[in-house]
């Protein structure tokens, strides 16, 4: 009996020891994974800091300043605030000999584009000895061309796409679909035009006419900006302001642009300062980390239902 009791105690001790060992192993693995996660976050943060540390810093010598205008021009993406900040920083640097606005954009908000246009005009007047040139990569359309028209000269690749001088407002109509699905629209408003161009209500001819007049007004603002910016260089044709686009080579012939060139060739041969310093503002490190770790913010706005005005 004593032997049996001793044997049972040994088994219990072994089981307890094994359980403790497993708990320790599990704890070590948890610590390992947590440490690994922290290490990954640290590496990403370090990488972003190292990457950004080389930007927006003057070389200490005479240079060409570069500001990049890429993607859709909007308050959420390539905003006027961002581009204007980059331009202001470039002009504030005493070693800036000339500025290149590097463009690869399909356009976007006429408000954002107009604000950049006005700021470029102001900077040119305030710093007459520091020229600013647009250099087009693949695309300089609609609002992007609106911006480019404010610069001293525009350089393109022969295959660049340039133009699209027009305005668009888009949306959808779902009334027939709602009827087929048996869905009833219940809309209560105060003010006869409060539901302006509501996609779930029948088309209102009066509102459509008002919208077209509004677009035409913005279109005329765009046309005037191009004419003012390009001046006598512009060789107007009947379809120039119709929304069509042209190749870079054709755009030179039309006077929409001035010549062939890229960022390096313009810096070296036109501005005469081959050292290029990028003044494009970058996102805050916390924003970059949030995006890289999958944190995103979504929202529904009035514009997402009705569609945005854009220069096209």
Secondary structure, 3 states (H helix, E strand, C coil): CHHHHHHHHHHHHHHHHHHHHHHHHHHHHHHHHHHHHHHHHHHHHHHHHHHHHCCCCCCCCCEEEEEEEECCECCCCECHHHHHHHHHHHHHCCCEEEEEEEEEECCECHHHHHHHHHHHHHHHHHCCCCEEEEEEEEEEECHHHHHHCCCCEEEECCCCEEECCCEEECCCCCHHHHHHHCCCCCCCCCCCCCCCCCCCCCCCHHHHHHHHHHHHHHHHHHHHHHHHHHHHHCCCCCCCCCCCEEEHHHHHHHCCCCEECCHHHHHHHHHCCCCEEECCCCCCHHHHHHHHCCCCCCCCCHHHHHCCEEEC
